Amino acid sequence: MKITIHRGTNQIGGCITEIESGGYKVFIDFGEQLPGSETKELPLIEGLTKGDVSKSILLITHYHGDHVGKISETISDLPIYMGKTALEIYRHFETRMSYIRDISIADKHHKNLERAVTINTFEALQLIKIGGITITPLFVDHSAFDAYMFIIEANGKRVLHTGDFRGHGFRSKGLLPTLRAYASNIGYLITEGTNISSTNATLLSEFDLKNYFTEHFRKYKYNFVLVSSTNIDRIFALYHSTKTVKRCFVCDDYQKRILKIVSNNHKKQSAFYDIDYENTDTPDGRIITLNRNNEEYFSFERNLKPYLERHGFCMLIRTNVAFKPLLEKYINLAETKIYYSMWDGYLDNSSQAFNETLYSFLEPYGDIKHLHTSGHTDLKTLREVFEIVKPKRGIIPIHTENPEKFQTLYDKQTIILLEDGETLEYV
């Protein structure tokens, strides 16, 4: 067995891992580099972007662009696998993005959408086989819904690739029991290390974050929340917070369709994903869809406006200028609050990831409440994972800007620092 990290040994996002055995190849993730990253041009990769793909497959851990955004550059016959619900969300996202006004961006997303039509799906613990390699997907909690780790096994050798994961989400309680049950006899552990430099950070749990939102929604009547449309558990938490204080939950049709995908697939497993689209008698639990009058702005339906202003609301917003008229209508009221529920690095003009569009959208509104927590593991959870898995050969850091910190923080483990493109033989 051979392990190659084609990209991701010294950067967050854009990781590409290859595990080869007996001439068969398993690739894990093929995404865009994050905004602000140093551009690293990749050579063509045999079995992925050139050559014979009859003995290759590509596994996608989750639908974030830095993990799936380059799939249109793969050889068209290459089989790609992704979680069932994750794929439905991804297709809906790419459909929307393929119609945006910037033709160059829309074209890229249209190509991804065409490739996404061919993607195969799997569910947790459903075995995937190619040649003598067996892959076991393990469900994990992440800010992307329906995310996975993978165990790659061939000829008695086992590798665990974590993808992106965390221990402080709503569905994180299954992480350690799942590893105890399935991640035995692991040789190499390939793990993300996004937060490895945050040695003193204590990450807020999604449960606590939900409680903070509930308190604020009780205090303020008109609430606008800027949040990623695919941060599913965060949005369902906002829905339940809104329901608790008997306010209305408002979003546009694009967002509503994403929530329907998740609810239809998962409400039987958890009431957390059971939402009400039809109840018109009471504000608590009802989802109200914004009406697009034209390309310039959203509005409430006329008969709903008095209802919403009587009960108050939580409205999900994005940087789409169509939200501006609604924001400006309520912004000067004492009962109004705007929340930013994304990574603060996007608003830091000293950060490589600074997002000028996002900053310009929020800048006129002054006092904005930042309520957010990371989609990635903290150091305590990372240590617990290491102690359970106990990889026999060592730990390979990826998805991190400071892999050397693994050696300092986890000095009892064997840490293997690879360079992009370097191959490690598992003999």
C-alpha positions in Angstrom: 0.0 0.0 0.0 1.2 3.5 -0.8 0.0 6.8 0.6 0.5 10.1 -1.3 -0.8 13.5 -0.2 -0.8 15.4 -3.5 -1.8 18.6 -1.8 -2.7 19.6 1.7 0.3 18.8 3.9 0.9 22.5 4.6 -2.4 24.2 3.9 -6.0 24.3 4.9 -8.4 23.2 2.1 -7.7 21.8 -1.4 -6.4 18.5 0.0 -6.0 15.5 -2.3 -5.1 12.1 -0.9 -4.2 9.0 -2.8 -4.1 5.5 -1.3 -2.9 2.8 -3.8 -2.8 -1.0 -3.4 -2.2 -3.6 -6.1 -2.5 -1.1 -8.9 -5.9 0.2 -7.6 -6.2 3.8 -6.4 -8.6 5.5 -3.9 -8.5 9.3 -4.1 -10.1 11.3 -1.2 -11.3 14.8 -2.0 -10.5 17.0 -4.9 -11.4 20.6 -4.0 -10.5 24.2 -4.7 -7.9 26.0 -2.7 -9.4 28.5 -0.1 -9.5 32.2 -1.0 -6.2 33.9 -0.1 -4.2 30.7 -0.3 -0.9 30.6 -2.1 -1.7 29.1 -5.5 -0.2 25.7 -5.9 -0.6 24.4 -9.4 -1.0 20.6 -9.5 0.6 18.4 -12.1 -1.8 16.0 -13.8 -2.4 13.0 -11.6 -2.5 9.6 -13.1 -5.8 7.9 -12.5 -7.5 11.1 -11.5 -7.0 13.9 -14.1 -5.2 11.8 -16.7 -4.6 8.3 -18.0 -6.5 5.1 -17.2 -9.2 5.5 -14.5 -10.6 2.0 -14.7 -8.8 1.1 -11.4 -9.5 4.4 -9.6 -12.3 5.9 -7.5 -12.7 9.4 -5.9 -14.3 9.6 -2.5 -15.7 13.0 -1.3 -15.8 13.5 2.5 -18.3 16.4 2.3 -19.7 19.1 0.0 -17.6 22.1 0.9 -15.9 23.6 -2.1 -12.4 23.0 -0.8 -13.1 19.3 -0.9 -15.3 18.8 -4.0 -14.9 22.0 -6.1 -12.6 20.6 -8.8 -14.6 17.4 -9.7 -15.2 18.8 -13.2 -11.5 18.4 -13.9 -11.5 14.7 -13.3 -11.5 12.2 -16.2 -15.2 11.7 -17.1 -15.2 8.0 -16.5 -13.8 8.2 -13.0 -16.4 6.9 -10.5 -17.1 9.5 -7.7 -18.8 8.7 -4.4 -20.5 11.0 -1.9 -23.0 10.8 0.9 -26.6 10.6 -0.3 -28.0 13.7 1.5 -24.7 15.6 0.9 -25.0 15.0 -2.8 -28.6 16.3 -2.9 -27.5 19.5 -1.1 -24.5 19.9 -3.3 -26.5 19.5 -6.5 -29.0 22.1 -5.3 -26.2 24.5 -4.4 -24.5 24.1 -7.8 -27.8 24.6 -9.6 -28.2 28.0 -7.9 -24.6 29.0 -8.5 -24.8 28.1 -12.2 -27.3 30.9 -12.7 -25.5 33.7 -11.1 -24.7 36.8 -13.2 -20.9 36.4 -13.3 -20.6 34.2 -16.3 -17.1 32.9 -15.6 -18.2 31.7 -12.1 -21.5 30.4 -13.3 -19.8 28.4 -16.0 -17.5 26.7 -13.5 -20.4 25.7 -11.3 -22.4 24.5 -14.4 -19.5 22.1 -15.2 -19.5 20.9 -11.6 -23.2 20.3 -11.8 -22.9 18.3 -15.0 -20.3 16.1 -13.2 -22.4 15.8 -10.1 -25.1 14.1 -12.0 -22.8 11.1 -12.4 -21.8 10.8 -8.7 -22.6 7.6 -6.8 -23.9 7.7 -3.3 -23.3 5.7 -0.1 -24.5 5.8 3.5 -22.6 5.2 6.8 -21.0 1.7 7.1 -22.0 0.8 3.5 -18.9 -0.9 2.1 -17.4 0.3 -1.1 -15.0 -2.1 -2.9 -12.5 -1.6 -5.8 -10.0 -4.4 -6.6 -8.7 -5.7 -3.3 -9.5 -2.4 -1.4 -12.5 -2.1 0.9 -13.7 1.3 2.1 -15.9 1.8 5.2 -17.5 5.3 5.5 -17.9 6.5 9.1 -20.4 9.3 9.7 -19.0 12.4 11.5 -20.3 15.8 12.6 -19.0 18.8 10.7 -20.4 22.2 9.6 -21.2 20.4 6.3 -24.1 18.0 6.7 -23.6 14.3 6.0 -19.8 14.2 6.3 -17.6 11.1 6.6 -14.3 9.6 7.6 -13.1 6.6 5.6 -11.3 3.4 6.6 -9.3 2.1 3.6 -8.3 -1.5 3.9 -6.2 -3.8 1.7 -4.1 -6.9 2.4 -4.6 -6.6 6.1 -3.4 -3.0 6.2 -5.8 -0.3 7.4 -5.7 3.5 7.1 -8.1 6.0 8.6 -8.7 9.3 6.8 -10.7 11.7 9.0 -11.8 14.3 6.6 -13.1 17.3 8.5 -14.8 16.6 11.9 -15.5 17.9 15.3 -16.6 16.9 18.8 -18.8 19.8 19.8 -21.7 19.6 17.2 -25.2 18.3 17.8 -24.3 14.9 16.4 -20.8 14.5 17.7 -21.7 12.2 20.6 -21.3 9.2 18.2 -17.7 10.1 17.2 -15.8 8.2 19.9 -18.1 5.2 20.1 -17.9 4.8 16.3 -14.1 4.9 16.4 -14.1 2.3 19.2 -16.3 0.0 17.3 -14.8 0.3 13.8 -11.3 1.9 13.8 -9.3 -0.9 15.3 -5.9 -2.1 14.0 -5.2 1.2 12.1 -1.7 1.6 10.7 -1.8 5.2 9.6 -4.1 7.9 10.7 -4.5 10.8 8.2 -6.1 13.7 10.0 -7.2 17.3 9.6 -5.5 19.9 11.8 -7.3 23.1 11.0 -7.3 24.4 14.6 -3.9 23.0 15.6 -2.6 26.6 16.2 -5.5 27.5 18.5 -3.9 25.9 21.6 -5.8 28.0 24.1 -9.2 28.1 22.3 -12.2 26.6 24.0 -14.8 26.0 21.3 -18.4 26.8 22.0 -20.7 23.8 21.5 -23.5 24.1 19.0 -25.9 23.4 22.0 -24.6 26.4 23.8 -24.7 28.5 20.7 -28.4 27.6 20.2 -29.1 28.8 23.7 -27.4 32.1 23.0 -29.5 32.6 19.9 -32.7 31.8 21.9 -31.9 34.4 24.5 -31.3 37.0 21.9 -34.4 36.2 19.9 -36.4 36.6 23.1 -34.9 40.0 23.6 -35.1 41.3 20.1 -38.2 41.1 17.9 -36.6 41.4 14.4 -33.6 39.2 13.9 -31.5 38.9 10.8 -28.8 36.2 10.7 -26.1 36.0 8.1 -25.1 32.3 8.0 -23.9 29.9 5.3 -26.8 28.3 3.5 -25.3 24.9 3.8 -24.4 25.0 7.6 -27.4 22.8 8.1 -27.3 22.0 11.8 -26.8 25.7 12.6 -29.8 26.6 10.6 -32.0 24.0 12.2 -30.9 25.3 15.6 -31.9 28.8 14.5 -35.3 27.4 13.5 -35.8 25.7 16.9 -34.6 28.8 18.8 -37.1 30.9 16.8 -39.9 28.3 17.6 -39.1 28.4 21.3 -39.7 32.1 21.6 -42.8 31.9 19.2 -41.4 34.1 16.4 -41.6 33.4 12.7 -38.8 31.8 10.8 -38.2 33.4 7.4 -35.9 32.4 4.5 -35.9 32.5 0.7 -37.0 29.7 -1.5 -33.4 28.5 -2.2 -32.8 28.0 1.5 -36.2 26.4 2.1 -35.5 23.8 -0.5 -32.2 22.8 1.2 -34.0 22.4 4.5 -36.7 20.3 2.8 -34.0 17.9 1.5 -32.6 17.3 5.0 -36.0 17.2 6.7 -37.4 14.7 4.2 -34.3 12.4 4.5 -33.7 12.6 8.3 -36.8 13.6 10.3 -37.7 10.0 10.9 -34.3 9.6 12.7 -34.5 12.8 14.7 -37.2 15.3 15.5 -34.5 18.0 15.2 -35.0 17.8 11.5 -38.8 17.8 11.5 -39.9 21.2 10.4 -43.3 22.6 9.5 -44.0 24.1 6.1 -47.8 24.3 6.3 -48.9 25.6 9.7 -50.4 29.0 9.2 -52.2 29.5 12.5 -49.3 30.2 14.9 -45.9 31.7 14.4 -43.9 29.0 16.2 -42.7 26.4 13.9 -43.9 27.9 10.6 -41.4 28.6 7.8 -42.3 31.7 5.8 -40.7 32.1 2.3 -39.7 35.5 1.1 -41.4 36.6 -2.1 -39.0 37.7 -4.9 -40.8 40.6 -6.6 -38.0 41.0 -9.1 -34.2 40.7 -9.2 -33.6 43.6 -6.9 -35.3 42.8 -3.7 -37.3 40.3 -1.5 -40.4 41.2 0.3 -43.1 39.7 2.6 -46.4 38.7 1.0 -48.8 41.6 1.8 -51.1 39.5 4.0 -48.1 38.3 6.0 -46.5 41.6 6.8 -48.8 42.5 9.8 -48.5 39.0 11.0 -44.7 39.1 11.0 -44.5 42.5 12.5 -46.8 41.4 15.3 -44.9 38.3 16.2 -41.4 39.2 15.1 -39.1 36.9 13.2 -35.7 35.4 12.6 -34.7 35.9 8.9 -31.8 34.1 7.3 -29.9 36.4 5.0 -26.9 36.3 2.6 -24.9 38.9 0.8 -27.4 39.0 -2.0 -28.3 42.7 -2.4 -32.0 41.7 -2.6 -32.0 41.5 1.2 -30.9 45.1 1.5 -34.3 46.8 1.4 -35.6 44.6 4.2 -32.5 45.2 6.3 -32.8 49.0 5.8 -36.5 49.0 6.7 -35.8 47.5 10.2 -32.2 48.5 11.0 -33.0 51.7 12.9 -35.5 50.0 15.2 -34.5 49.3 18.8 -36.1 45.9 18.4 -33.8 44.9 15.5 -30.5 42.9 15.7 -28.2 41.6 13.0 -26.0 38.5 13.7 -23.0 37.2 11.9 -22.7 33.4 12.3 -19.6 32.6 10.2 -15.9 32.6 10.7 -14.6 36.0 11.8 -11.5 35.7 9.5 -13.7 36.6 6.5 -14.2 40.1 8.0 -10.6 40.6 9.1 -8.9 42.7 6.5 -5.5 41.5 7.7 -6.5 37.9 6.9 -5.6 36.2 3.6 -9.3 35.0 3.6 -10.7 38.5 3.9 -14.0 38.7 2.0 -14.5 42.3 0.7 -18.0 41.6 -0.5 -19.1 40.2 2.9 -17.4 43.1 4.7 -19.0 45.7 2.5 -22.4 44.1 2.9 -22.3 44.3 6.7 -20.2 47.5 7.2 -23.2 50.0 7.1 -25.0 48.3 9.9 -22.7 49.0 12.8 -23.2 46.9 15.9 -23.4 43.3 14.7 -23.5 40.4 17.1 -21.0 37.6 16.3 -22.3 34.2 17.3 -20.4 31.3 15.8 -18.4 28.2 16.5 -15.9 26.2 14.4 -16.8 23.3 12.1 -13.5 21.7 13.0 -12.1 19.6 15.9 -10.6 21.2 19.0 -7.3 19.8 20.3 -8.9 17.9 23.2 -11.1 15.9 20.8 -8.1 15.4 18.5 -6.2 13.8 21.4 -9.1 11.6 22.3 -9.3 10.4 18.7 -5.6 9.5 18.8 -5.9 7.7 22.1 -8.8 5.5 20.8 -7.4 4.8 17.3 -3.8 4.3 18.5 -2.3 4.1 14.9 0.5 1.6 14.9 2.6 3.4 12.3 1.9 7.0 12.8 -0.2 10.1 12.3 -0.1 12.1 9.0 -1.3 15.7 9.4 -3.2 17.4 6.5 -5.6 20.3 6.2 -3.3 22.4 8.4 -1.0 25.4 8.0 1.2 24.2 10.9 1.8 20.4 10.7 4.9 20.7 12.9 2.8 21.7 15.9 1.5 18.1 16.0 4.9 17.0 17.1 4.9 19.5 20.0 1.4 18.9 21.2 1.2 15.2 20.7 4.8 14.2 21.5 3.7 10.7 22.6 2.5 9.9 19.1 4.6 9.2 16.0 4.0 12.2 13.8 4.9 11.8 10.1 5.3 15.1 8.2 5.0 14.6 4.5 5.5 17.1 1.7 3.0 17.5 -1.1 3.5 14.8 -3.7 5.7 12.7 -1.4 4.8 9.0 -1.3 4.9 6.9 1.9 5.1 3.1 1.5 3.1 1.0 4.0 4.9 -2.3 4.0 
